[in-house]
Amino acid sequence: MITESTLVQDGAPAHIHRRVQQVIRQNFSDLRVIGRCLLTAWPPLSPDLSLWLSRLWGFLRDHFYGERTATLTRPKHSIIRHVRGINADL
């Protein structure tokens, strides 16, 4: 029985198949598994991002959401400029 690791799965059909669930239950404690159809459910629409990456994504989204461009060059340079300008307080 695996007791020192935690398995996290999304709700992909291959992850919730009956046989896959049997193998998981045989090898993991119920408290060490997070996923659909399991004791600890993976919250819907939850990002699988670290806190800092989630904040970075939000910061960049706020600057670029709704901006239209014909080529990738302008947004690419704009993203690079914004990332370089990030301070430690983000």
PyMOL Python script that loads the backbone (N, CA, C, O; Angstrom):
from pymol import cmd

cmd.read_pdbstr("""\
ATOM      1  N   MET A   1       0.852  -1.181   0.000  1.00  0.00           N
ATOM      2  CA  MET A   1       0.000   0.000   0.000  1.00  0.00           C
ATOM      3  C   MET A   1       0.890   1.234   0.000  1.00  0.00           C
ATOM      4  O   MET A   1       1.808   1.335   0.814  1.00  0.00           O
ATOM      5  N   ILE A   2       0.633   2.155  -0.888  1.00  0.00           N
ATOM      6  CA  ILE A   2       1.389   3.405  -0.971  1.00  0.00           C
ATOM      7  C   ILE A   2       0.805   4.376   0.040  1.00  0.00           C
ATOM      8  O   ILE A   2      -0.381   4.699  -0.020  1.00  0.00           O
ATOM      9  N   THR A   3       1.633   4.844   0.972  1.00  0.00           N
ATOM     10  CA  THR A   3       1.130   5.719   2.036  1.00  0.00           C
ATOM     11  C   THR A   3       1.851   7.058   2.117  1.00  0.00           C
ATOM     12  O   THR A   3       1.441   7.921   2.892  1.00  0.00           O
ATOM     13  N   GLU A   4       2.909   7.256   1.342  1.00  0.00           N
ATOM     14  CA  GLU A   4       3.674   8.497   1.440  1.00  0.00           C
ATOM     15  C   GLU A   4       3.519   9.399   0.223  1.00  0.00           C
ATOM     16  O   GLU A   4       4.127  10.469   0.181  1.00  0.00           O
ATOM     17  N   SER A   5       2.743   9.010  -0.746  1.00  0.00           N
ATOM     18  CA  SER A   5       2.513   9.814  -1.945  1.00  0.00           C
ATOM     19  C   SER A   5       1.022  10.068  -2.092  1.00  0.00           C
ATOM     20  O   SER A   5       0.193   9.346  -1.538  1.00  0.00           O
ATOM     21  N   THR A   6       0.700  11.100  -2.844  1.00  0.00           N
ATOM     22  CA  THR A   6      -0.696  11.399  -3.131  1.00  0.00           C
ATOM     23  C   THR A   6      -0.891  11.361  -4.634  1.00  0.00           C
ATOM     24  O   THR A   6      -0.126  11.981  -5.373  1.00  0.00           O
ATOM     25  N   LEU A   7      -1.895  10.649  -5.093  1.00  0.00           N
ATOM     26  CA  LEU A   7      -2.222  10.551  -6.508  1.00  0.00           C
ATOM     27  C   LEU A   7      -3.336  11.544  -6.809  1.00  0.00           C
ATOM     28  O   LEU A   7      -4.369  11.546  -6.140  1.00  0.00           O
ATOM     29  N   VAL A   8      -3.126  12.392  -7.821  1.00  0.00           N
ATOM     30  CA  VAL A   8      -4.133  13.370  -8.219  1.00  0.00           C
ATOM     31  C   VAL A   8      -4.493  13.098  -9.673  1.00  0.00           C
ATOM     32  O   VAL A   8      -3.618  13.072 -10.538  1.00  0.00           O
ATOM     33  N   GLN A   9      -5.792  12.893  -9.946  1.00  0.00           N
ATOM     34  CA  GLN A   9      -6.258  12.636 -11.301  1.00  0.00           C
ATOM     35  C   GLN A   9      -7.376  13.601 -11.660  1.00  0.00           C
ATOM     36  O   GLN A   9      -8.117  14.068 -10.796  1.00  0.00           O
ATOM     37  N   ASP A  10      -7.485  13.890 -12.956  1.00  0.00           N
ATOM     38  CA  ASP A  10      -8.635  14.662 -13.409  1.00  0.00           C
ATOM     39  C   ASP A  10      -9.756  13.677 -13.744  1.00  0.00           C
ATOM     40  O   ASP A  10      -9.643  12.490 -13.439  1.00  0.00           O
ATOM     41  N   GLY A  11     -10.800  14.139 -14.349  1.00  0.00           N
ATOM     42  CA  GLY A  11     -11.948  13.278 -14.622  1.00  0.00           C
ATOM     43  C   GLY A  11     -11.937  12.640 -15.993  1.00  0.00           C
ATOM     44  O   GLY A  11     -12.995  12.293 -16.517  1.00  0.00           O
ATOM     45  N   ALA A  12     -10.760  12.475 -16.592  1.00  0.00           N
ATOM     46  CA  ALA A  12     -10.677  11.848 -17.912  1.00  0.00           C
ATOM     47  C   ALA A  12     -11.278  10.446 -17.855  1.00  0.00           C
ATOM     48  O   ALA A  12     -11.089   9.740 -16.864  1.00  0.00           O
ATOM     49  N   PRO A  13     -12.002  10.028 -18.902  1.00  0.00           N
ATOM     50  CA  PRO A  13     -12.644   8.712 -18.882  1.00  0.00           C
ATOM     51  C   PRO A  13     -11.691   7.565 -18.542  1.00  0.00           C
ATOM     52  O   PRO A  13     -12.080   6.627 -17.846  1.00  0.00           O
ATOM     53  N   ALA A  14     -10.457   7.630 -19.022  1.00  0.00           N
ATOM     54  CA  ALA A  14      -9.500   6.561 -18.708  1.00  0.00           C
ATOM     55  C   ALA A  14      -9.179   6.500 -17.220  1.00  0.00           C
ATOM     56  O   ALA A  14      -8.828   5.436 -16.711  1.00  0.00           O
ATOM     57  N   HIS A  15      -9.292   7.613 -16.521  1.00  0.00           N
ATOM     58  CA  HIS A  15      -8.974   7.651 -15.095  1.00  0.00           C
ATOM     59  C   HIS A  15     -10.116   7.154 -14.223  1.00  0.00           C
ATOM     60  O   HIS A  15      -9.890   6.773 -13.075  1.00  0.00           O
ATOM     61  N   ILE A  16     -11.336   7.150 -14.743  1.00  0.00           N
ATOM     62  CA  ILE A  16     -12.471   6.748 -13.911  1.00  0.00           C
ATOM     63  C   ILE A  16     -13.024   5.379 -14.293  1.00  0.00           C
ATOM     64  O   ILE A  16     -14.042   4.945 -13.753  1.00  0.00           O
ATOM     65  N   HIS A  17     -12.363   4.705 -15.213  1.00  0.00           N
ATOM     66  CA  HIS A  17     -12.791   3.359 -15.589  1.00  0.00           C
ATOM     67  C   HIS A  17     -12.764   2.458 -14.357  1.00  0.00           C
ATOM     68  O   HIS A  17     -11.904   2.609 -13.489  1.00  0.00           O
ATOM     69  N   ARG A  18     -13.690   1.542 -14.287  1.00  0.00           N
ATOM     70  CA  ARG A  18     -13.845   0.652 -13.131  1.00  0.00           C
ATOM     71  C   ARG A  18     -12.544  -0.078 -12.776  1.00  0.00           C
ATOM     72  O   ARG A  18     -12.184  -0.154 -11.601  1.00  0.00           O
ATOM     73  N   ARG A  19     -11.846  -0.608 -13.762  1.00  0.00           N
ATOM     74  CA  ARG A  19     -10.606  -1.356 -13.480  1.00  0.00           C
ATOM     75  C   ARG A  19      -9.493  -0.442 -12.963  1.00  0.00           C
ATOM     76  O   ARG A  19      -8.721  -0.832 -12.086  1.00  0.00           O
ATOM     77  N   VAL A  20      -9.416   0.755 -13.501  1.00  0.00           N
ATOM     78  CA  VAL A  20      -8.418   1.716 -13.025  1.00  0.00           C
ATOM     79  C   VAL A  20      -8.697   2.044 -11.566  1.00  0.00           C
ATOM     80  O   VAL A  20      -7.774   2.104 -10.754  1.00  0.00           O
ATOM     81  N   GLN A  21      -9.964   2.257 -11.230  1.00  0.00           N
ATOM     82  CA  GLN A  21     -10.336   2.555  -9.848  1.00  0.00           C
ATOM     83  C   GLN A  21      -9.977   1.395  -8.916  1.00  0.00           C
ATOM     84  O   GLN A  21      -9.556   1.622  -7.781  1.00  0.00           O
ATOM     85  N   GLN A  22     -10.140   0.155  -9.386  1.00  0.00           N
ATOM     86  CA  GLN A  22      -9.767  -1.014  -8.575  1.00  0.00           C
ATOM     87  C   GLN A  22      -8.271  -1.004  -8.268  1.00  0.00           C
ATOM     88  O   GLN A  22      -7.869  -1.209  -7.122  1.00  0.00           O
ATOM     89  N   VAL A  23      -7.456  -0.768  -9.277  1.00  0.00           N
ATOM     90  CA  VAL A  23      -6.001  -0.745  -9.089  1.00  0.00           C
ATOM     91  C   VAL A  23      -5.608   0.370  -8.125  1.00  0.00           C
ATOM     92  O   VAL A  23      -4.762   0.173  -7.253  1.00  0.00           O
ATOM     93  N   ILE A  24      -6.215   1.527  -8.282  1.00  0.00           N
ATOM     94  CA  ILE A  24      -5.908   2.647  -7.388  1.00  0.00           C
ATOM     95  C   ILE A  24      -6.264   2.292  -5.954  1.00  0.00           C
ATOM     96  O   ILE A  24      -5.474   2.533  -5.041  1.00  0.00           O
ATOM     97  N   ARG A  25      -7.438   1.726  -5.748  1.00  0.00           N
ATOM     98  CA  ARG A  25      -7.866   1.386  -4.380  1.00  0.00           C
ATOM     99  C   ARG A  25      -6.998   0.283  -3.765  1.00  0.00           C
ATOM    100  O   ARG A  25      -6.815   0.242  -2.549  1.00  0.00           O
ATOM    101  N   GLN A  26      -6.468  -0.605  -4.602  1.00  0.00           N
ATOM    102  CA  GLN A  26      -5.602  -1.666  -4.097  1.00  0.00           C
ATOM    103  C   GLN A  26      -4.230  -1.136  -3.701  1.00  0.00           C
ATOM    104  O   GLN A  26      -3.574  -1.706  -2.828  1.00  0.00           O
ATOM    105  N   ASN A  27      -3.793  -0.055  -4.332  1.00  0.00           N
ATOM    106  CA  ASN A  27      -2.428   0.424  -4.126  1.00  0.00           C
ATOM    107  C   ASN A  27      -2.295   1.709  -3.325  1.00  0.00           C
ATOM    108  O   ASN A  27      -1.201   2.042  -2.869  1.00  0.00           O
ATOM    109  N   PHE A  28      -3.387   2.431  -3.148  1.00  0.00           N
ATOM    110  CA  PHE A  28      -3.356   3.690  -2.408  1.00  0.00           C
ATOM    111  C   PHE A  28      -4.386   3.665  -1.292  1.00  0.00           C
ATOM    112  O   PHE A  28      -5.468   3.095  -1.438  1.00  0.00           O
ATOM    113  N   SER A  29      -4.043   4.279  -0.195  1.00  0.00           N
ATOM    114  CA  SER A  29      -5.023   4.525   0.856  1.00  0.00           C
ATOM    115  C   SER A  29      -6.047   5.503   0.289  1.00  0.00           C
ATOM    116  O   SER A  29      -5.679   6.373  -0.501  1.00  0.00           O
ATOM    117  N   ASP A  30      -7.315   5.390   0.664  1.00  0.00           N
ATOM    118  CA  ASP A  30      -8.353   6.301   0.164  1.00  0.00           C
ATOM    119  C   ASP A  30      -8.013   7.758   0.436  1.00  0.00           C
ATOM    120  O   ASP A  30      -8.428   8.640  -0.315  1.00  0.00           O
ATOM    121  N   LEU A  31      -7.274   8.017   1.487  1.00  0.00           N
ATOM    122  CA  LEU A  31      -6.938   9.390   1.842  1.00  0.00           C
ATOM    123  C   LEU A  31      -5.792   9.945   1.008  1.00  0.00           C
ATOM    124  O   LEU A  31      -5.481  11.132   1.107  1.00  0.00           O
ATOM    125  N   ARG A  32      -5.157   9.107   0.184  1.00  0.00           N
ATOM    126  CA  ARG A  32      -4.001   9.537  -0.609  1.00  0.00           C
ATOM    127  C   ARG A  32      -4.353   9.710  -2.085  1.00  0.00           C
ATOM    128  O   ARG A  32      -3.458   9.852  -2.918  1.00  0.00           O
ATOM    129  N   VAL A  33      -5.648   9.699  -2.421  1.00  0.00           N
ATOM    130  CA  VAL A  33      -6.063   9.800  -3.816  1.00  0.00           C
ATOM    131  C   VAL A  33      -7.074  10.933  -3.970  1.00  0.00           C
ATOM    132  O   VAL A  33      -8.046  11.015  -3.219  1.00  0.00           O
ATOM    133  N   ILE A  34      -6.839  11.800  -4.944  1.00  0.00           N
ATOM    134  CA  ILE A  34      -7.756  12.898  -5.241  1.00  0.00           C
ATOM    135  C   ILE A  34      -8.191  12.741  -6.691  1.00  0.00           C
ATOM    136  O   ILE A  34      -7.346  12.709  -7.586  1.00  0.00           O
ATOM    137  N   GLY A  35      -9.475  12.644  -6.938  1.00  0.00           N
ATOM    138  CA  GLY A  35      -9.965  12.511  -8.301  1.00  0.00           C
ATOM    139  C   GLY A  35     -11.457  12.288  -8.348  1.00  0.00           C
ATOM    140  O   GLY A  35     -12.102  12.086  -7.319  1.00  0.00           O
ATOM    141  N   ARG A  36     -11.994  12.325  -9.534  1.00  0.00           N
ATOM    142  CA  ARG A  36     -13.422  12.106  -9.726  1.00  0.00           C
ATOM    143  C   ARG A  36     -13.781  10.675  -9.341  1.00  0.00           C
ATOM    144  O   ARG A  36     -13.009   9.753  -9.606  1.00  0.00           O
ATOM    145  N   CYS A  37     -14.928  10.480  -8.727  1.00  0.00           N
ATOM    146  CA  CYS A  37     -15.433   9.162  -8.314  1.00  0.00           C
ATOM    147  C   CYS A  37     -14.616   8.560  -7.176  1.00  0.00           C
ATOM    148  O   CYS A  37     -14.648   7.345  -6.978  1.00  0.00           O
ATOM    149  N   LEU A  38     -13.893   9.371  -6.430  1.00  0.00           N
ATOM    150  CA  LEU A  38     -13.094   8.878  -5.315  1.00  0.00           C
ATOM    151  C   LEU A  38     -13.481   9.616  -4.047  1.00  0.00           C
ATOM    152  O   LEU A  38     -14.249  10.577  -4.093  1.00  0.00           O
ATOM    153  N   LEU A  39     -12.955   9.174  -2.921  1.00  0.00           N
ATOM    154  CA  LEU A  39     -13.318   9.757  -1.634  1.00  0.00           C
ATOM    155  C   LEU A  39     -13.075  11.264  -1.597  1.00  0.00           C
ATOM    156  O   LEU A  39     -13.942  12.017  -1.154  1.00  0.00           O
ATOM    157  N   THR A  40     -11.915  11.708  -2.053  1.00  0.00           N
ATOM    158  CA  THR A  40     -11.605  13.137  -2.110  1.00  0.00           C
ATOM    159  C   THR A  40     -11.734  13.587  -3.557  1.00  0.00           C
ATOM    160  O   THR A  40     -10.919  13.209  -4.397  1.00  0.00           O
ATOM    161  N   ALA A  41     -12.746  14.388  -3.855  1.00  0.00           N
ATOM    162  CA  ALA A  41     -13.010  14.798  -5.239  1.00  0.00           C
ATOM    163  C   ALA A  41     -12.097  15.943  -5.659  1.00  0.00           C
ATOM    164  O   ALA A  41     -11.772  16.817  -4.855  1.00  0.00           O
ATOM    165  N   TRP A  42     -11.686  15.928  -6.927  1.00  0.00           N
ATOM    166  CA  TRP A  42     -10.926  17.030  -7.505  1.00  0.00           C
ATOM    167  C   TRP A  42     -11.944  18.094  -7.872  1.00  0.00           C
ATOM    168  O   TRP A  42     -12.847  17.822  -8.664  1.00  0.00           O
ATOM    169  N   PRO A  43     -11.831  19.296  -7.323  1.00  0.00           N
ATOM    170  CA  PRO A  43     -12.842  20.326  -7.577  1.00  0.00           C
ATOM    171  C   PRO A  43     -12.955  20.655  -9.065  1.00  0.00           C
ATOM    172  O   PRO A  43     -11.934  20.738  -9.748  1.00  0.00           O
ATOM    173  N   PRO A  44     -14.172  20.844  -9.585  1.00  0.00           N
ATOM    174  CA  PRO A  44     -14.318  21.169 -11.003  1.00  0.00           C
ATOM    175  C   PRO A  44     -13.693  22.516 -11.328  1.00  0.00           C
ATOM    176  O   PRO A  44     -13.742  23.453 -10.530  1.00  0.00           O
ATOM    177  N   LEU A  45     -13.109  22.594 -12.507  1.00  0.00           N
ATOM    178  CA  LEU A  45     -12.491  23.814 -13.033  1.00  0.00           C
ATOM    179  C   LEU A  45     -11.351  24.344 -12.173  1.00  0.00           C
ATOM    180  O   LEU A  45     -11.010  25.524 -12.261  1.00  0.00           O
ATOM    181  N   SER A  46     -10.761  23.495 -11.348  1.00  0.00           N
ATOM    182  CA  SER A  46      -9.660  23.957 -10.502  1.00  0.00           C
ATOM    183  C   SER A  46      -8.352  23.874 -11.281  1.00  0.00           C
ATOM    184  O   SER A  46      -8.068  22.847 -11.897  1.00  0.00           O
ATOM    185  N   PRO A  47      -7.564  24.924 -11.262  1.00  0.00           N
ATOM    186  CA  PRO A  47      -6.303  24.891 -11.994  1.00  0.00           C
ATOM    187  C   PRO A  47      -5.289  24.013 -11.276  1.00  0.00           C
ATOM    188  O   PRO A  47      -5.218  23.995 -10.047  1.00  0.00           O
ATOM    189  N   ASP A  48      -4.517  23.298 -12.056  1.00  0.00           N
ATOM    190  CA  ASP A  48      -3.456  22.477 -11.493  1.00  0.00           C
ATOM    191  C   ASP A  48      -2.170  23.292 -11.578  1.00  0.00           C
ATOM    192  O   ASP A  48      -1.199  22.884 -12.215  1.00  0.00           O
ATOM    193  N   LEU A  49      -2.183  24.438 -10.931  1.00  0.00           N
ATOM    194  CA  LEU A  49      -1.053  25.357 -10.981  1.00  0.00           C
ATOM    195  C   LEU A  49      -0.584  25.682  -9.575  1.00  0.00           C
ATOM    196  O   LEU A  49      -1.369  25.674  -8.626  1.00  0.00           O
ATOM    197  N   SER A  50       0.690  25.963  -9.455  1.00  0.00           N
ATOM    198  CA  SER A  50       1.178  26.442  -8.171  1.00  0.00           C
ATOM    199  C   SER A  50       0.640  27.854  -7.957  1.00  0.00           C
ATOM    200  O   SER A  50       0.193  28.503  -8.904  1.00  0.00           O
ATOM    201  N   LEU A  51       0.682  28.320  -6.733  1.00  0.00           N
ATOM    202  CA  LEU A  51       0.138  29.633  -6.409  1.00  0.00           C
ATOM    203  C   LEU A  51       0.803  30.741  -7.221  1.00  0.00           C
ATOM    204  O   LEU A  51       0.118  31.614  -7.754  1.00  0.00           O
ATOM    205  N   TRP A  52       2.135  30.711  -7.320  1.00  0.00           N
ATOM    206  CA  TRP A  52       2.821  31.787  -8.046  1.00  0.00           C
ATOM    207  C   TRP A  52       2.492  31.751  -9.528  1.00  0.00           C
ATOM    208  O   TRP A  52       2.362  32.802 -10.155  1.00  0.00           O
ATOM    209  N   LEU A  53       2.352  30.544 -10.106  1.00  0.00           N
ATOM    210  CA  LEU A  53       2.029  30.446 -11.525  1.00  0.00           C
ATOM    211  C   LEU A  53       0.598  30.906 -11.781  1.00  0.00           C
ATOM    212  O   LEU A  53       0.316  31.524 -12.808  1.00  0.00           O
ATOM    213  N   SER A  54      -0.290  30.609 -10.862  1.00  0.00           N
ATOM    214  CA  SER A  54      -1.671  31.067 -10.969  1.00  0.00           C
ATOM    215  C   SER A  54      -1.735  32.595 -10.928  1.00  0.00           C
ATOM    216  O   SER A  54      -2.477  33.209 -11.695  1.00  0.00           O
ATOM    217  N   ARG A  55      -0.962  33.201 -10.038  1.00  0.00           N
ATOM    218  CA  ARG A  55      -0.924  34.669  -9.960  1.00  0.00           C
ATOM    219  C   ARG A  55      -0.323  35.283 -11.217  1.00  0.00           C
ATOM    220  O   ARG A  55      -0.799  36.309 -11.703  1.00  0.00           O
ATOM    221  N   LEU A  56       0.725  34.651 -11.744  1.00  0.00           N
ATOM    222  CA  LEU A  56       1.341  35.147 -12.975  1.00  0.00           C
ATOM    223  C   LEU A  56       0.339  35.089 -14.120  1.00  0.00           C
ATOM    224  O   LEU A  56       0.217  36.045 -14.887  1.00  0.00           O
ATOM    225  N   TRP A  57      -0.379  33.978 -14.240  1.00  0.00           N
ATOM    226  CA  TRP A  57      -1.377  33.832 -15.296  1.00  0.00           C
ATOM    227  C   TRP A  57      -2.450  34.913 -15.168  1.00  0.00           C
ATOM    228  O   TRP A  57      -2.849  35.508 -16.169  1.00  0.00           O
ATOM    229  N   GLY A  58      -2.917  35.170 -13.953  1.00  0.00           N
ATOM    230  CA  GLY A  58      -3.914  36.211 -13.729  1.00  0.00           C
ATOM    231  C   GLY A  58      -3.394  37.588 -14.104  1.00  0.00           C
ATOM    232  O   GLY A  58      -4.111  38.387 -14.707  1.00  0.00           O
ATOM    233  N   PHE A  59      -2.154  37.862 -13.749  1.00  0.00           N
ATOM    234  CA  PHE A  59      -1.520  39.143 -14.075  1.00  0.00           C
ATOM    235  C   PHE A  59      -1.452  39.339 -15.586  1.00  0.00           C
ATOM    236  O   PHE A  59      -1.825  40.395 -16.097  1.00  0.00           O
ATOM    237  N   LEU A  60      -0.974  38.321 -16.297  1.00  0.00           N
ATOM    238  CA  LEU A  60      -0.854  38.425 -17.749  1.00  0.00           C
ATOM    239  C   LEU A  60      -2.228  38.491 -18.414  1.00  0.00           C
ATOM    240  O   LEU A  60      -2.424  39.254 -19.359  1.00  0.00           O
ATOM    241  N   ARG A  61      -3.169  37.703 -17.930  1.00  0.00           N
ATOM    242  CA  ARG A  61      -4.522  37.720 -18.486  1.00  0.00           C
ATOM    243  C   ARG A  61      -5.140  39.116 -18.372  1.00  0.00           C
ATOM    244  O   ARG A  61      -5.773  39.600 -19.310  1.00  0.00           O
ATOM    245  N   ASP A  62      -4.950  39.755 -17.220  1.00  0.00           N
ATOM    246  CA  ASP A  62      -5.501  41.097 -17.017  1.00  0.00           C
ATOM    247  C   ASP A  62      -4.937  42.105 -18.014  1.00  0.00           C
ATOM    248  O   ASP A  62      -5.613  43.070 -18.369  1.00  0.00           O
ATOM    249  N   HIS A  63      -3.709  41.887 -18.466  1.00  0.00           N
ATOM    250  CA  HIS A  63      -3.085  42.822 -19.408  1.00  0.00           C
ATOM    251  C   HIS A  63      -3.428  42.529 -20.869  1.00  0.00           C
ATOM    252  O   HIS A  63      -3.351  43.422 -21.712  1.00  0.00           O
ATOM    253  N   PHE A  64      -3.804  41.293 -21.173  1.00  0.00           N
ATOM    254  CA  PHE A  64      -3.978  40.923 -22.575  1.00  0.00           C
ATOM    255  C   PHE A  64      -5.380  40.493 -22.969  1.00  0.00           C
ATOM    256  O   PHE A  64      -5.655  40.348 -24.160  1.00  0.00           O
ATOM    257  N   TYR A  65      -6.271  40.286 -22.019  1.00  0.00           N
ATOM    258  CA  TYR A  65      -7.614  39.811 -22.340  1.00  0.00           C
ATOM    259  C   TYR A  65      -8.327  40.801 -23.257  1.00  0.00           C
ATOM    260  O   TYR A  65      -8.400  41.993 -22.956  1.00  0.00           O
ATOM    261  N   GLY A  66      -8.846  40.308 -24.363  1.00  0.00           N
ATOM    262  CA  GLY A  66      -9.586  41.146 -25.288  1.00  0.00           C
ATOM    263  C   GLY A  66      -8.736  41.901 -26.291  1.00  0.00           C
ATOM    264  O   GLY A  66      -9.272  42.569 -27.176  1.00  0.00           O
ATOM    265  N   GLU A  67      -7.431  41.808 -26.169  1.00  0.00           N
ATOM    266  CA  GLU A  67      -6.540  42.502 -27.107  1.00  0.00           C
ATOM    267  C   GLU A  67      -6.492  41.724 -28.417  1.00  0.00           C
ATOM    268  O   GLU A  67      -6.243  40.518 -28.420  1.00  0.00           O
ATOM    269  N   ARG A  68      -6.727  42.410 -29.522  1.00  0.00           N
ATOM    270  CA  ARG A  68      -6.709  41.749 -30.829  1.00  0.00           C
ATOM    271  C   ARG A  68      -5.420  42.083 -31.565  1.00  0.00           C
ATOM    272  O   ARG A  68      -4.904  43.197 -31.480  1.00  0.00           O
ATOM    273  N   THR A  69      -4.920  41.100 -32.280  1.00  0.00           N
ATOM    274  CA  THR A  69      -3.700  41.303 -33.054  1.00  0.00           C
ATOM    275  C   THR A  69      -3.721  40.375 -34.261  1.00  0.00           C
ATOM    276  O   THR A  69      -4.318  39.300 -34.214  1.00  0.00           O
ATOM    277  N   ALA A  70      -3.073  40.789 -35.331  1.00  0.00           N
ATOM    278  CA  ALA A  70      -3.052  39.997 -36.559  1.00  0.00           C
ATOM    279  C   ALA A  70      -1.904  38.997 -36.581  1.00  0.00           C
ATOM    280  O   ALA A  70      -1.972  37.992 -37.288  1.00  0.00           O
ATOM    281  N   THR A  71      -0.850  39.264 -35.814  1.00  0.00           N
ATOM    282  CA  THR A  71       0.312  38.370 -35.790  1.00  0.00           C
ATOM    283  C   THR A  71       0.675  38.051 -34.340  1.00  0.00           C
ATOM    284  O   THR A  71       0.178  38.687 -33.411  1.00  0.00           O
ATOM    285  N   LEU A  72       1.538  37.070 -34.163  1.00  0.00           N
ATOM    286  CA  LEU A  72       1.982  36.694 -32.821  1.00  0.00           C
ATOM    287  C   LEU A  72       3.137  37.552 -32.318  1.00  0.00           C
ATOM    288  O   LEU A  72       3.433  37.549 -31.123  1.00  0.00           O
ATOM    289  N   THR A  73       3.786  38.279 -33.204  1.00  0.00           N
ATOM    290  CA  THR A  73       4.965  39.058 -32.816  1.00  0.00           C
ATOM    291  C   THR A  73       4.652  40.087 -31.734  1.00  0.00           C
ATOM    292  O   THR A  73       5.362  40.165 -30.731  1.00  0.00           O
ATOM    293  N   ARG A  74       3.612  40.864 -31.927  1.00  0.00           N
ATOM    294  CA  ARG A  74       3.286  41.927 -30.959  1.00  0.00           C
ATOM    295  C   ARG A  74       2.943  41.362 -29.572  1.00  0.00           C
ATOM    296  O   ARG A  74       3.518  41.816 -28.582  1.00  0.00           O
ATOM    297  N   PRO A  75       2.024  40.385 -29.468  1.00  0.00           N
ATOM    298  CA  PRO A  75       1.736  39.867 -28.122  1.00  0.00           C
ATOM    299  C   PRO A  75       2.939  39.170 -27.486  1.00  0.00           C
ATOM    300  O   PRO A  75       3.127  39.244 -26.272  1.00  0.00           O
ATOM    301  N   LYS A  76       3.748  38.499 -28.296  1.00  0.00           N
ATOM    302  CA  LYS A  76       4.934  37.831 -27.758  1.00  0.00           C
ATOM    303  C   LYS A  76       5.871  38.844 -27.106  1.00  0.00           C
ATOM    304  O   LYS A  76       6.323  38.637 -25.981  1.00  0.00           O
ATOM    305  N   HIS A  77       6.160  39.928 -27.802  1.00  0.00           N
ATOM    306  CA  HIS A  77       7.047  40.960 -27.253  1.00  0.00           C
ATOM    307  C   HIS A  77       6.416  41.646 -26.044  1.00  0.00           C
ATOM    308  O   HIS A  77       7.110  42.003 -25.092  1.00  0.00           O
ATOM    309  N   SER A  78       5.109  41.826 -26.088  1.00  0.00           N
ATOM    310  CA  SER A  78       4.413  42.460 -24.974  1.00  0.00           C
ATOM    311  C   SER A  78       4.462  41.577 -23.721  1.00  0.00           C
ATOM    312  O   SER A  78       4.671  42.078 -22.616  1.00  0.00           O
ATOM    313  N   ILE A  79       4.271  40.278 -23.892  1.00  0.00           N
ATOM    314  CA  ILE A  79       4.349  39.344 -22.760  1.00  0.00           C
ATOM    315  C   ILE A  79       5.750  39.355 -22.169  1.00  0.00           C
ATOM    316  O   ILE A  79       5.911  39.422 -20.950  1.00  0.00           O
ATOM    317  N   ILE A  80       6.763  39.289 -23.022  1.00  0.00           N
ATOM    318  CA  ILE A  80       8.152  39.312 -22.545  1.00  0.00           C
ATOM    319  C   ILE A  80       8.417  40.590 -21.754  1.00  0.00           C
ATOM    320  O   ILE A  80       9.032  40.544 -20.689  1.00  0.00           O
ATOM    321  N   ARG A  81       7.960  41.721 -22.266  1.00  0.00           N
ATOM    322  CA  ARG A  81       8.160  43.006 -21.590  1.00  0.00           C
ATOM    323  C   ARG A  81       7.459  43.016 -20.225  1.00  0.00           C
ATOM    324  O   ARG A  81       8.033  43.476 -19.238  1.00  0.00           O
ATOM    325  N   HIS A  82       6.230  42.514 -20.167  1.00  0.00           N
ATOM    326  CA  HIS A  82       5.499  42.500 -18.897  1.00  0.00           C
ATOM    327  C   HIS A  82       6.140  41.545 -17.882  1.00  0.00           C
ATOM    328  O   HIS A  82       6.228  41.868 -16.697  1.00  0.00           O
ATOM    329  N   VAL A  83       6.581  40.382 -18.341  1.00  0.00           N
ATOM    330  CA  VAL A  83       7.215  39.422 -17.423  1.00  0.00           C
ATOM    331  C   VAL A  83       8.516  39.998 -16.878  1.00  0.00           C
ATOM    332  O   VAL A  83       8.804  39.849 -15.690  1.00  0.00           O
ATOM    333  N   ARG A  84       9.292  40.643 -17.710  1.00  0.00           N
ATOM    334  CA  ARG A  84      10.544  41.262 -17.245  1.00  0.00           C
ATOM    335  C   ARG A  84      10.288  42.389 -16.262  1.00  0.00           C
ATOM    336  O   ARG A  84      11.133  42.678 -15.415  1.00  0.00           O
ATOM    337  N   GLY A  85       9.125  43.032 -16.365  1.00  0.00           N
ATOM    338  CA  GLY A  85       8.800  44.149 -15.489  1.00  0.00           C
ATOM    339  C   GLY A  85       8.125  43.760 -14.185  1.00  0.00           C
ATOM    340  O   GLY A  85       7.784  44.627 -13.380  1.00  0.00           O
ATOM    341  N   ILE A  86       7.928  42.461 -13.967  1.00  0.00           N
ATOM    342  CA  ILE A  86       7.261  42.011 -12.742  1.00  0.00           C
ATOM    343  C   ILE A  86       8.166  42.244 -11.543  1.00  0.00           C
ATOM    344  O   ILE A  86       9.358  41.941 -11.581  1.00  0.00           O
ATOM    345  N   ASN A  87       7.588  42.783 -10.484  1.00  0.00           N
ATOM    346  CA  ASN A  87       8.367  42.956  -9.253  1.00  0.00           C
ATOM    347  C   ASN A  87       8.008  41.847  -8.266  1.00  0.00           C
ATOM    348  O   ASN A  87       7.084  41.072  -8.515  1.00  0.00           O
ATOM    349  N   ALA A  88       8.704  41.770  -7.193  1.00  0.00           N
ATOM    350  CA  ALA A  88       8.524  40.694  -6.216  1.00  0.00           C
ATOM    351  C   ALA A  88       7.189  40.771  -5.487  1.00  0.00           C
ATOM    352  O   ALA A  88       6.802  39.805  -4.830  1.00  0.00           O
ATOM    353  N   ASP A  89       6.478  41.881  -5.581  1.00  0.00           N
ATOM    354  CA  ASP A  89       5.208  42.031  -4.882  1.00  0.00           C
ATOM    355  C   ASP A  89       4.038  41.360  -5.578  1.00  0.00           C
ATOM    356  O   ASP A  89       2.945  41.293  -5.016  1.00  0.00           O
ATOM    357  N   LEU A  90       4.243  40.867  -6.784  1.00  0.00           N
ATOM    358  CA  LEU A  90       3.157  40.223  -7.519  1.00  0.00           C
ATOM    359  C   LEU A  90       2.636  39.062  -6.719  1.00  0.00           C
ATOM    360  O   LEU A  90       1.712  38.376  -7.156  1.00  0.00           O
TER     361      LEU A  90
END
""", "prot")
cmd.dss("prot")
cmd.show_as("cartoon", "prot")
cmd.util.cbc("prot")
cmd.orient("prot")
